[in-house]
Amino acid sequence: MPRLPEEYTRALVSRAFRASKMQANMADDAAEMLVLAEMMGIRTHGLARVPAYVARLRDGGANPDAVPIIRAPAPALRHVDGQNGLGAAVAIRATRAAIEAARDVGMGAAFCRASTHLGALAPQLLCAADAGFAAIFTTNTSPMIAPQGGNRAVIGNTPLGIALPDPSGQHVILDIAMSVAARSKVRQAAAKGAPIPDTWATDADGIPTTDAAAAMKGLMQAIGGGKGANLALCLDLLAGGLSGAAMLSEVPNANLDTSATANVGHMFIVIDAAKLISRDTLGTRINDARKLVRNSAVPGTETNPPRLPGARALASLASARKEGIEIAPDLLDSLTALAEDA
């Protein structure tokens, strides 16, 4: 498959968004986040999302004219109205706003309303960590998980993101959804006609299934059963309930209706690590944690020991920056065609 430089790929994606009349700076921000996701190995939330996002921009599900409005109701608090803009661009602007607040008072939080699907949290977490900030991020999504004791989708597959900065750049980055597997993996299996583990999802009747097509009509299974479902529910209330965004089953499925106004909510909390601990001490502590985790390897597996969260993503990012971004020819053709539609 062809390999493209990071700068070229970002420009290509930005042109695809600009061709849909998206504000230039917002298009650049969204492109940066999606290309970062791709390079970090999160391909389900990287370049493959661009055609779907362009469809939402063109069909009214996302506002191409959006420029987020940011208020400061308190010194450490930012309230962001995303103006129904593309979520990846809204999210990084909200992250920057939270960081700005934290520089003054040590911690900052941004709560967003009127946004859309933002993709992976990992790129925003990386930006926060690169700036020296620890972070706790979340966003709500369209419903696909039943509440504990329920039999219909009310809760989104709400992700949780956590980052701890390492001065060496080997940050700890955790980005997990509350389902056993991401719905995008089920969607990919359905497209290929491939089976899935019966622990991933249920069919429309709530029965665990290995049929990916049937699972797309059913429910995702939460990690830890009711515990995972309740964690997803509470994260949704933080992101959607506090921000004034839609919450739980109020969030529409934009994959089914590209013209639907999603009103997605996000939450970004950041902590200025330098105000708690010196860079050298922080680097030492992260490295000590890395050794403790690595030294827990099962005998005989030392060549592939346990790692801190984010190690694989950062290795993928470094490889992509050195060797280029591998992209399937059909996806490259699609992105090129979208970029040339201006």
C-alpha angles and dihedrals in degrees: 000000000000119000120217130196116250095243093050092048093050091050091049093051092045090053090051090056094043089053085063088056094256117160107269098234092045090049089053092050093049091047091051092054096045094047090048089052090051093049091047088059096254093128096160088065099033132069093341088070095059098085091049092048091049089053090054091049091051096042097046100255089114126032113237091195094055120131110173118243112221123198129184107215090169135010094263097031132085126185113200126198104198093196088225090293127158106292098228091058094042091049098053091047090051090048090053090049091052090049091050090054092047093053088065102041106016098252132050137183132193122195116194133201131178095036133127136226107316100192119220122006092213097085092053090046090052091052091051093047092047087056090053098258132131111220146196113195136174141163134189125239140189112296121273104141128074121228117250105288092011130117104203136061111271103139128064124229087262111194127216120212126190128177134183117189121235114197088220090060094248092119126181106244123177120182114169135157122218095243123087087246134010115264088231088066090054089048091052092049091050091051090052095041089239125147124246131210112273089236093068104067149345132235123247090282093055094254116138109251142189091203107101093197091054090046091057086063093046140050135296115236116238123231109257093011112248093006092059092044092053092046090053090047094052093046088052090052090052094048099036105020098050096038096051092243126132113286138203112338091358087080109090125222103252090189088068097037115029090184096057119115102233102190089198119187128220135188124202120182119180134183125202099232093194090066090060105036139008119259093245093050092046091051091050093049094049090049091048089053090049091054093047091052094044093048091057090072117137109252109270095027098079092117089065104029128174113282138199114264112275097029093112093046093050091048089051090049092051091048093049092050091051101039103023133252114297110223131178113247094236092052091047090051090050094050091046092051091049091049091051094052093086 
